């Protein structure tokens, strides 16, 4: 099954057409276009129930996240379809973390080679459970606090016609830092089984892989040791003052293999499970998708959760 976003660019449509022509003689391919939020989840669940061998997504991280949650609706299984990703969104963090080219045409060629060779890779995922909801899978990361507030503001601007490019995120983050977010009262406490709680956090980002995100071609890393084969990494800040934040951003922009360090930073590596509790409702995002305000979220690492064509 191939799931595509009907609002895809001409390049994305061309990538889809290349894939369809290339495999039409060898595979029975069913093409479905998403029509509403959550539709990719429904289609992916259908592909698992009907025994498809491969599910291909043509879209961004949001489409991939929905498809993953549809495939894993009943939990991981070796009998589920393998997932192939053609990156056609604004950031494509998951696809690029897998090593796929960010160009849809180049990525299509890479996926075709993997399909013909029968190459798959099993990767770990994270899950988040909040309120009375079932666990929701994420592929690369989840943010609680400031990061999620920025995602919320960007989504509002996209509704009014703004283009979701790196400059929109940077402008929104700067504006929100100085005029929107609460930089005086921390709200978060992190709890881990068998470990002391860590309180006084203003925001936290839970990573299933690195990088955290991309600014155009540049990878931005908060937890560079995070990867698909280990548990979850966490980066948090216990201060929202200008100087500590500038120090963290500077280290993130410089890159390297060390986590962002500082007097007011929190770093966790390879955690199997953790919970973030808030003294008041705080913003929450999963794989770049804003999911409202929450007061308690439990994150869990799921090793070898899904097979990827790569």
N, C-alpha and C positions, 0 to 999 in steps of 0.2 A: 504494500500500500504506500502511496505517496501523498503526503499532506502538504498543501501549499496555501500560502496567504494570497487571496485574490487581489490585494493591493500591492503585489510585488512589483519591483521596478522592471524595466525592460531587460536589464542584465540578469535579474533573477529568473524571469520567464525564459530567457535564452538558456540559462543553465538547466532549468527544468526540461526544456525541449531536447537539449543535448542528451541528458540522462535517459529520457523516454525513448529517443531514437536508438540509443546505444544498446538498451537492454530489451527492447520490444521483441526481438527475435528469440531471446533466451528465457524471458520471464513473463508471466501473466501479471500485468501491472494495472492496479486500480488507482485512479487519481481522484482525490477529494479536495475541495477548496473549503477553507474555514469560513463560516458565516457569522460567528459571534464569539464572544469571550467564553472559553471553556469548550469550544467545539473540537479543538485538537485533542483534548482529553477524551471526549466521547469517541472520536474516530480511532484513536490509539487503543482504547479499550476494546472496540470492535475488532481491530486487527488482531489483538491477542485472543479474543474469544473465537474468531474464525480461523485461527491457525496460520496466519501469514508467516512467511519466513523472515521478511525484512520490512521495516517501517522506515520510510525516508521523509524527513521534514525539510521543507523549503521555507525558511523564515529566520527570525531572530531568536534570542534567548527565551523570550516569552513563549513562542511556539514550541521550542524544544522542551521547556519545563512542563507545559501542558501535556505534551506527548509522553514524556517520561512518567508523569503521574497517571496517565491512562494505561500505559503498559504495565505498570506496577500496582495497579489497583488491588490486586489480590496478593501482592508481595512478589519478591524476586523468584524466578524459576528458570532453569536452563532451557525450558521449552518455549519461552517467550520469543517473539520476533527480535532479531538484532536491530539496532537503531543506526541509521545513516543520517548524517547532518550536512545539509548544504547551507552555509551561512549567508543569510540575506537580510540581516538586521542592521542596527546602527552600531553595535559593539561586538556582538558575536563572541562573547567571552568564552563560553564552553567550547565552541568549535576551535577557537585559536589556542586554548589551553591543551586541546588534543593534538595540536600541531598542524591543523588544516590551514591552508592559505585563506586569507580573508576575502579574496576575490572569488565570487561564486563560480565563475567558469573554471578557474584553476582548481578550486575545491572539488568540482564535479569530476574533473579528470582523475584526481586522487581517489575519490570514492569509487569511480568506475574500476580503477586498477585493483582496489581492494575487493570489490565485488567479484571480479573475474578470478582473482586469486583465492577467494574464500577467506580473507583475512579478517579476524575479529579480535577485539581486546575487551576484557572485562574490567570495568572501572567501579570504584566505590562511589557512593552518593551519601548525602546527608538527608536527614529528615527533621522536620519541625512540627511539634504538636503544641497547639495553643487553644485556650478556652475549651470548648467541647468538640472541637474539630478533630477529624481523623488525622493521622500523620500525613504531612505533605512533603514530598521529596524535593530536594534542590540539587542542582548539578555543580554550581561553583561557589555560591555564597549567599549569606543572609545578613541583613543589617538591622540593628535595633537602635533607635535614637536619631542622631543628626543625619547619618547617611540615608536612612529611610525617609526623613523629612525632605531631603533634597529630591529623592525619587518622586515623592508625592507632589512637590511643587513643579517638577519637570512634567509629570503627567498632566497636571492642570494646564500648563502652557501648551502642551501638544494638542489638547482639546481645542484650543483657540487657534491652532494652525502653525505653531512653532515647530521648526524642524529639530529632531532629536540628534544633534551633532555634539561633539565634545565641547564646543564653545558654549552651548546652551547649559550643559551641566556645570561648567566652570562659573559662568555668570550667575547661575542660580545658587550655587554653593556659596559664593562670596556674598551675595545679597542676603541670603538666609542666615549666614553666620553672624553678620553684623546687625541685622534688623529683625530676624524671625525667631531663631531658636533661643531656648533658655540656657544661658551660659553661666548662670549663678547657682542653680539648684540641680545637683545630680539626682538621678532617679534609680539607677540600675545596681543590682547585686548579682554577681555570678556565683553559682553553686555547682560543685562537682562532688560526686560520691567519694567519701573518704578524704576530702581536702577541706581546708578552711575556706569559708566564704570570702569573696572579694567584693567590697562595697564601694560606693562613691564613684561609680562609673557614669559618665555622661552619655557615652555611646559605645557600642561594641559591634564588631564585624566578625562573623563566623565563616571561615573559609574551608571549602572542601578541596580546593586546589589553588594554585597560583597561576597567573597573577590575580589581584583583586579586580582590576578592570583595565581598560585601555583608554588612552587619550590619543585617538588616531592610531598611528603605528607604535606609539610608546606604551610599553607595559608598565603599569603602576602596581607596586607590590607592598602590601602591609605585612603579610606572613609568607615570605618566599619559600619556607620549608614545607608548606602545605602541598600535598599531592594526592592523586586519586587512589594511591595504594596504602595510605595511612588514615588515621583518624582525623578529627576536625581540629583546625587551628583557630585561635581567637586573638584578635587585637582590640584593645579598648583604651580609652583615655579617661583619666581621673581629673582632668582640667580642661576647660575650654578657653583659657586665657590665650591671648594672641601669641606670645612667645613660645609656649609649649606646642601650640598647634603649628606654628611656622617651622619649628624644629622637626616635627613629625612629617609635615608635607615635604620639607627639603630632603629628608632621608628617603622618603618614598620616591621622589623624582630622580634621585641619584641612583636608585636601584641597588643591586648587590644581593648577596646571599644571606645577609643577616636581617632578622626582623627589625622593625622600627623600634629604636630604644629611646629611653628618656625617664626622668624622675617620675613622670605622671602617666607612664604607659603600662599596660598590662599585656603580656604575651603568654599564650598557652599553645603547646604543640602536641598533636597526636592524641586528642581526647576522644574517648569512646562515647561519652555522654556529658552534657552540662545543661544547666537551667539558668536563664536570665529572668530575674524577677524585678518588677518595677513598683515604686511607691505610688505611681500614678500612671494612667494609660500613656504609652509611648508608641511612636510610629514604628512600623515593622515592614520590611521588604524582603522578598525571596526571589533570587535570580533576577533582580531588577524590576520586580512586579510589586507594587504597593498593596499591602494587605490590611490596612487599617491600623488602629491603635490597640495594643495588647498590654496585659499586665504580667503575664507569665508565659514563657515559651521554653519548652524542653527540646534540645537538639540531640540527635543520635547519629552516629556513624554506621553506615551499612556497607560492609566490604563486598566487593564483586557483585554489585547489585544489578548491573545491566551489561549486555554485550554491545559493543560499538563496532561498526564497520570502519576500519581505519588501517 
